Amino acid sequence: MPERQFRVTWEIDEWADTPEQAARQAAEVMLRRAMESVFEVTEAMTGKKTTVDLDVCYEELEEK
């Protein structure tokens, strides 16, 4: 079992007529990975925030 808890946040600005439409549009983007996969990760115990760009992480793995 993992020993540390993290909160992972992904944000996007959407233009829409309703909150539901904005949520659907954001979900479509996330599922397609149409934009960079950048997340803010906060460690629960310490509050330390780290920005993680998964595109960079994937590139580093492919280079190995």
Wavefront OBJ file of the C-alpha trace (Angstrom):
o trace
v 0.000 0.000 0.000
v 1.363 3.474 -0.845
v 2.701 5.338 2.165
v 2.115 8.921 1.008
v -1.062 10.641 -0.121
v -1.096 13.164 -2.985
v -3.732 15.445 -4.496
v -3.407 15.678 -8.283
v -4.976 18.688 -9.983
v -5.550 19.267 -13.696
v -7.039 22.556 -14.819
v -8.368 23.780 -18.131
v -10.231 26.910 -19.167
v -13.296 26.162 -21.302
v -15.792 28.398 -23.075
v -19.314 26.949 -22.840
v -22.952 27.828 -22.333
v -23.387 25.709 -19.185
v -21.190 24.150 -16.482
v -22.179 20.693 -17.759
v -21.079 21.542 -21.300
v -17.773 22.878 -19.989
v -17.217 19.670 -18.017
v -18.003 17.512 -21.067
v -15.614 19.529 -23.235
v -12.854 19.234 -20.631
v -13.431 15.484 -20.359
v -13.122 15.121 -24.135
v -9.825 16.997 -24.091
v -8.496 14.883 -21.242
v -9.491 11.629 -22.944
v -7.909 12.649 -26.256
v -4.799 14.071 -24.572
v -5.153 16.942 -27.027
v -3.146 19.237 -24.804
v -0.073 18.908 -22.651
v -0.483 16.604 -19.709
v 0.618 18.944 -16.960
v -0.555 18.286 -13.427
v -0.039 20.016 -10.111
v 0.644 17.406 -7.438
v 0.398 18.304 -3.746
v 1.683 15.997 -1.039
v -1.023 15.802 1.621
v 1.233 15.662 4.676
v 3.696 18.421 3.767
v 1.681 20.573 1.366
v 4.661 20.518 -1.036
v 3.508 21.265 -4.594
v 5.208 19.850 -7.665
v 4.338 20.481 -11.310
v 4.601 17.285 -13.368
v 4.626 17.355 -17.178
v 3.896 13.788 -18.287
v 4.949 14.519 -21.872
v 8.458 15.250 -20.576
v 8.377 12.126 -18.383
v 7.339 9.948 -21.353
v 10.111 11.449 -23.527
v 12.694 10.666 -20.849
v 11.472 7.058 -20.618
v 11.662 6.627 -24.410
v 15.257 7.900 -24.451
v 16.400 5.206 -21.982
l 1 2 3 4 5 6 7 8 9 10 11 12 13 14 15 16 17 18 19 20 21 22 23 24 25 26 27 28 29 30 31 32 33 34 35 36 37 38 39 40 41 42 43 44 45 46 47 48 49 50 51 52 53 54 55 56 57 58 59 60 61 62 63 64
